């Protein structure tokens, strides 16, 4: 059987990961690897990074009465709680939890549709609750082709992670996005009333577990109530189908430093090196890009320069740049007056950053691939 849960976040301190952890601690059957699945970042009702939870249960449908009771006693009371958002300008939605149960894992198409766009609720499986059922179904349907891991611990009181423990976890091979490489600021602890103490990401389950234990045991870490390792689709790039190649025709710099290329490709000013690269581009340059379409624009998540060639008049023997004397009139050195037939030299421009360039780590989407 497959169980999914979503949309139980609340400003009062609820958090879907913790609600799910508590359910797993109580459930009277064996279960597989819990999964934390990020979904389409533009979903209108998204709560904190739009993550849903799922797990395979090793039982039959005789678990349903137990789930009925658990739903009524522990999850129903969360309905209508206002969810926390890091963006105060975004419309707030009350929590509308949803839980689903399937005998067999649902078709992976349900995952791909939900991670890449807006979907309506499908009436399949056994369902409890409201809007959260959409994410809960998608989390069950995740085929886990590209998997990373996250160790999450929940706090009892204050949120405090031992800085030395964080440093050693950051050095551990196989962890990622622990600290901002530019500022050394920790990236594992959320802010606000959320009950999560930290979430540490890794490329293997073993490393996620090791890092979690180091952090929990850190002398400077405050008390945690529990911790658990989740298989996730974070850093999978699953939300973007493919990259595209284009030639720059137009470049507009908007108020605030955001840049629009070709009237469609949007780079935000907070995008650091990626925004600098977009600013540096000239008309005629060729780029490859990754982005997510929203409201007719593509929000860039990665840009790679393919070619940028500058055409200039050649230098004269005396070292001065030659100039055109008019159409079909050839070129002439403004200093020593040497003339030559009309010609150009092409130089390859060197970009401010080579290869794929992404927004800084703290501005990247949970789903964004690591280059
Ligand atoms: Zn000259």
Boltz pocket constraint, residues with backbone or C-beta under 6 A from the ligand:
constraints:
  - pocket:
      binder: B
      contacts: [[A, 316], [A, 317], [A, 318], [A, 319], [A, 320], [A, 333], [A, 334], [A, 335], [A, 336], [A, 337], [A, 338]]
      max_distance: 6.0
